[in-house]
């Protein structure tokens, strides 16, 4: 829970109460089976999506996504538990509410299935990025059938495949010093370019910086273009994250960042469980999980080794004994890619993947089939 939005929570609760009261009076005059959606009052899409041509820019609450409060969210405060209260008895319960897992006043951007990301206006940094989905707004905007939003824990749910998460202190350095060392940054606003992508402006100490975030050159990569009003030396570094400098000059920095996470999240309460692994599922995962961005199927060299004929082949590593590729090695490479790095490739390029057992097995079946 982010302490800085308690006041917003009060007004949101007040608005919710007024909304609920109004809906009650309307419903009292209608048949019980009549709902807002049938009357046409609710016209929004609970799972809104933009596109590459028309990006969707949404100011909203979002989940923290599991990022570190200490390093990534130092200018947000964490709330405390609070006792539950019964309006009927007027008494507090021995049970307590846990703080809501949400970050207020963020900007969430979606470009269709290609890319979604969240930019935090308090920390003035990218929080996380994902593909294959955006935000399920049902908790926040209300149910289309009933017209009511969730009374507590109403933060929208993220769905899709998360491939990047912020790690460590603020990654942007100005003249060799992280923005985190310059005090709390101040958000100044954003503007939309001809491509309708936002450029964010913020101030860190006396420095004014602009940042534009766009899709990178390949699947599940991001391009970040920084500009400062003065001619400072800009540098970007983040733990466990591969950063490629595209352009650099005084007051300017353009980089591409690659995946450092691998987590599929569903907006539904119940996760679909895959009971039987198949090669077909593995092939689909190869695409949706972003393996396609680094591992070719035709022998071509990319950021990672090709998968063509890899099963049964001999592998040599930077700091481990050579071995013949078997199922155990493939499983380790998917689950713990930092365990062994193939010679000729950079360490840390691939994020660890948290998958179901049948998903691991399906990927292995597919890799074994690539000849």
N, C-alpha and C positions, 0 to 999 in steps of 0.2 A: 504494500500500500504506500502510496506517495503522499506524504503529509501535506505537501503544498497545495493539494486540491480539496482540503476539508471544506473550505468555504463554498467551492463549486459544488461539492457533494450536498451541502445544505440546500442550496438553491435548486439543484437537480431533484432532490427529494421533495422539496416544496412543489416544484413544477409537476412532478410525478403524482403527488397527492391531488393537486388541482385537476390534472388530467383524469385521474381515476374517478374523482368525484363527478366530473362532467360526464364521463362515459357511463357512470352508474345512473345518472338522471336521464340520459338518453335511452339507455337500455330499459329503464323502468317503463318507458312509454311504448316500447316495441315488443314484438314477440321474442321469447327467449332464443329461438333458433336464428334470429337475425344477427348478423355479425358485421363489423365495420367493413371488412373486405367486400361483402356482398353489396353494401351500400356505395362502394366505390370511394370510401374515405381514405383507404390505405392504397396508395398508388406506387410506393417505393419498392425497389428491389432489395431484398435483405442481403443478397450477395452481389453488390454492384461490381461492375468490371469496366475498365477502360480499354484502350487499345494503343498500338504503337502510333497511330495517327491522332488519336484523341486520348491522351493520358488522363486518368481520373486522379484528382488531387483532393484529399479529404482530411479536414482538421478533426481529430477525434481522439478519444481514449484508445489505448492499445494494451495488450498484455506485455509484461516485462520481457517475456521470451526467454527467461532464465539468465539474462545478463547480470553481471556483478553490480550490486549496489555500491560497493566500496570504490571500485575503479571506474566503472562505466557511468554510474548514476550518482556521483558524489554530491551534486547540487540539489538532489532530491532527498527528502527525509522519509524514513520509514515510519509508518504508523504503528500503533500498539493494538492489542486485542481490546475489545470492549464488551461489557455484559449485554446479553440479550434482554429486551424489555417487552413486557406484555402490556399492550394498550388496554386490555380488558381488566386486568387485575391492578394495573398501575405499579407492578413490582418488577424488580430486576431478577433475571434468572441466574442460576449458578453457571449456566452455559455461556460461552463467550463467542462473539463474532471474531473470525480471523480477518486481518486486513485484506482489503480487496487487492488482487494482483493486477495493478494497472498503472500505466503512465499517462498523465493528462497532457493535453495541448501538444500532441505530436502531429506530424503531417505524414499521412500514409498515401503513397502513390502507387498506382497500378497501371501497367502497360499491357494488359491482357495476360496470357499465359507466360509471356516472355519474362516478365520481371515485376515484382512488387518489392517495395522497401518502406521503411519507417525512418523518418528523420525527427530527432528530438529537439524541440525549440528551447528547452531548458539547458541541455548539455551542448547544443549546437553540434551534433554529430550523428552519423549514421548508426542506428541501433542494430538492425538486422535486415536481411534481404532474402527473398524466397521466390520460387517459380511455381507455376501450375495452380495458382489460386490467389485469393486476396483476403478479405475479412468477411466473416459472417456477422452481420449487424443485428441479428434477431434479439440478443440480450439487450442491446442499447436502443434500438428503434422500435421494438415491439413485435409481437406475433401478428402475422397477416390475418390469421383467422380470428384471434381474440382482440387484437388491437392494444394489448398491454405489453410493456417491456418488463424485464426481470427487475424485481424490487431491490435485490442486493446482488452484488457481483455482476453488474450489468455491462462489464467491459466486453467489447466485441471479441469474437474468437478468430484466431488466425487459422487458415487452412492452406495446405500446399506443401511444397518441399523447401525447407529452410536450408540454404547453402552458405549463408554468411551470418556471423554474429559478432558484435563488437566485443573486443577483449582488451584488457589493460586500460591505462589512463588515456586521455585524449590523444589520438594518433598523430594529429597535425603539430609539427614543430615549426616555430618561427625563430630564425637565427639560432638554431640548436636547442631551443627550450620549448617543451611541450606547453600547449595552451593551458593544460591543467595546472601548470606552475604560475600562470599569470593571473589567477583569480577566476571567479565565475564569469563565463562568457555572457554576452547580452545579445539576444536575438533582435534583429532589426526589421525582418520581413523577407518576402520573396517576390520575385517577378517571373513572368512567363515569357519565354522566347518564342520565336516563330514556330518551333517544333512543339510548343506548349509544355515543355519540361521546365520545372521550377529551378530558379537559381536563388540560393539562400544567402542572405547577407547577415553577418554577425560581427560583433566587436569583442576583441579579447585585449584587455588593457587598452592601449592606445592604437592597436592594430585593427583595421577593418578588413574583413575577409569575405569573399564570395565563393560559393561552391555550387557547381552543377553536377548532378548525378545522372548518368545515362547508361544504357546497356553496353556491355563490353564487346569486344570483337568476336567472342565465341560464347557458347551456351554457359549460363550461370557464371558470368563474369560481370564486373561493374567498372565503368570508367568514371573517375572523379577528376574534375577540372577546378583547381583552386586559383584564385586571383586575389592579390592584396593591393591596397591603394598605394602603399609605399613599395620600394624595391627590396623587400626582405627576402632572405633565403628561406624557402619553404621546403619541408621534408615530411614524409609520411611513413610511419613505422608502427606496426601492431603485432603483438605476440601470435605465433602460429598462423601467420597470414602471409601469403606470397604477394609481394607488391612489385609491379613492373613499372618503372618510370618511362613514360612516352615522350614527354617534353619537360624541360626544366630551364628556367631563366629567372633573373631577379624579379620577384613578385609574382611568378607564375609556376604552376606545377600541374602536370597531367599524368595520371597513373591509371593502371588497371589492377584491380584486386581480384584474386581467385578464391574459390571456395575454402572455407575453414571449418565448415560444419556440414552435417548430413543427417537431417531429421525430417521425417514425413509426419505432418500433423493433420488430423481430420477435424472438421467443425462439428461432426456428429458426436453424440454422447458415446455411442458404441463403435468401437473400432472393428473394421472388417478383418476377420481372421482368415488367413490363407492356410488351409489344412494340408493341401497336397502340392508339393513343389512341381513345377513344370518348366520346360525350356521356353515355352511361349511367355510365361510370366517373367522369366529372366530377361528375355529380349525386351519386354516392355519396360522393366526396371532399368535396363541399360540406358534407355532413352530418358525416362522420367527422372531418374536420379542424377542425371548429368554425366554419367560415365562416358557418354558419346563425345563430350567436349575434349577429353584428354586421351582416350584410348581408342585408336582406330581399329577397324576390322579387316583392313586390306594390307597391313604391313607398313603403312605410313607412320613416320615418327611424329609424335606430338608432344605435349607436356608430360605424358605418361607413356609407358611401353605399349606397343600394339598388342591386341588380344589374339591376332591371327596365329594359330599354331602354338600358342603359349603352353597349353596343357601337355605335359610330358617333356617340355624343353628344359634345357639347363639354364639356370639363372646365376649370375654373379652379382655380388652386392658390395656396397661401399665399405661396410664394417661388419660383415657376417660371412660365414662359410657358404660357398656355393651349394646349390641343391637342384634337384629336378622338381619342376612344378607339379604338385599334386593337389588334392582337394583341401588338405590341411593348410597348405601355403596360401591357396586362393582365399580360404575363409579368413586367415590371419590378415591378409592384405586388404580385405574389405573392412574388417572390424577394427584392426589396429595397423593402419598403413605406415605408421612411423617405426614399426618393428624392424623392417628391412627396406633399404633403398637400393634399387637396381642401379648398377654402374651406368654413368652417362646421364643420370637424371637428378634433379634437385630434391633434397630432403624437405618434407613438409608440404608438398604440393597438393596432396590428397587428404581430405578430411575423414575422420572416422564415421562410419555409418551405423546407426542404431536401427536394426531391422528385425523382423520376425524370423524365426528359425527357417520357415518355409521360403522366405524371401532370400535369405543367404543361399539356401540350397538351390533355388531357382536360378539365381545369378551364376552359380557354379556350373549348373547344367548348361546354361547358355554359353558360357566361356569355353567349356569343353567342346562345344559343337562348332566353334569358329575355327575353320581349317583353311 
